[in-house]
Amino acid sequence: MSPARNAARKAVLRTLAVLLVVVLTAVAAGYPVYVRPQTDQPRPADAILVLGGTASAQRYLTGLELAADGLAPTLVLSNPYRPRDPVLDALCARQQPGFAVVCFAPEPRTTLGEGRQLRRLEAENGWRSVIVVTSTPHVSRARYIIGKCFDGELIMIGTPARLSVAGWAWLYAYHSAGYVKSWLQGQC
């Protein structure tokens, strides 16, 4: 093998090794944030807030179960979907025994918009503690963003995420970019 070809081969191998280290570092750093975030045990609160987003059906069911179990007198459902979600619209229109249901369309249609709406509801109702239900990969970022808007206690509940390797990779990138965006946006 010629010296030039050998040098090129070594450069490619070094580049691949660096890329592998970067990927493994990202996976290791993201694991406790996205795959195994800090969640809380459900306990009584002033309200339950269910965040919108992809694969939200499990989130809404979990929120309903927590409210039906008597953990809060108010269930707040975010409905950021356009066009509107007919199942969620029906749920919002129906009275539930034992707890009130409040639905809203966040503005902007993001976690920040949901946090801002929670801040308004906190001011109106004097809430000091809220259970927040979202998907497990979103728990840490939601805690960060909602925590900038809500001064009370956040009780974070994650619903399972069943994702492919490609889905996890996309979520790592998406939520990491979301952290940067939230940091750049500053306060609520």
C-alpha positions, 0 to 999 in steps of 0.5 A, spaced: 500 500 500 502 506 498 504 511 503 499 516 501 493 511 501 495 509 508 495 516 510 488 517 507 486 510 510 488 512 517 485 519 517 478 516 515 479 511 521 481 517 526 475 521 523 470 514 524 473 513 531 472 521 533 464 520 530 463 514 534 466 517 541 461 523 539 455 519 538 457 515 544 458 521 549 451 524 546 447 517 548 451 517 555 449 524 556 442 524 554 440 517 557 439 520 564 435 526 561 431 523 555 430 515 557 430 515 565 429 522 567 427 524 574 420 523 575 415 524 581 411 519 585 403 522 584 401 525 590 395 530 591 396 537 587 392 543 586 391 541 578 393 536 573 396 539 567 397 534 561 401 537 555 400 536 548 404 533 543 405 527 538 403 520 541 399 524 546 393 519 547 397 516 553 398 522 556 391 524 556 389 517 559 394 518 564 391 525 566 384 522 566 386 517 571 390 521 576 384 526 576 379 520 577 383 518 583 382 524 586 389 527 586 387 534 584 380 537 583 382 540 576 384 537 570 387 542 565 388 539 557 393 542 552 390 542 545 395 545 541 393 541 534 391 544 528 386 542 525 383 541 532 383 534 535 375 531 535 377 526 541 380 531 545 374 536 543 369 531 545 373 530 552 373 537 553 366 538 552 364 533 557 363 534 564 367 529 569 364 527 575 369 529 581 373 534 577 373 540 573 376 540 566 379 546 563 382 546 556 386 551 552 390 552 546 397 554 547 400 560 544 405 559 542 403 552 540 409 549 544 411 547 551 413 555 553 405 557 551 403 551 555 407 554 561 405 561 560 397 558 560 399 555 567 402 561 569 395 565 568 391 559 571 396 559 577 394 567 578 387 566 577 386 560 582 392 561 587 395 554 585 401 552 589 402 545 586 401 542 579 402 535 576 405 535 569 403 529 565 408 529 558 412 523 555 418 520 558 423 523 553 420 530 554 419 530 562 426 534 563 425 539 558 418 540 560 420 541 567 425 546 565 421 550 561 414 550 565 419 551 571 420 558 568 413 560 568 410 556 575 413 558 581 409 552 585 411 545 586 411 541 579 410 534 580 412 531 573 409 524 571 412 521 564 408 516 560 412 511 556 415 512 549 416 506 545 420 508 539 425 505 534 432 507 534 431 512 529 425 515 533 430 516 539 435 519 535 430 524 532 428 526 540 435 527 542 436 532 537 429 535 537 429 536 545 437 538 545 435 543 540 429 545 544 433 546 550 438 551 547 432 555 544 429 555 551 435 558 554 436 563 548 428 565 550 430 567 557 424 567 562 417 565 561 
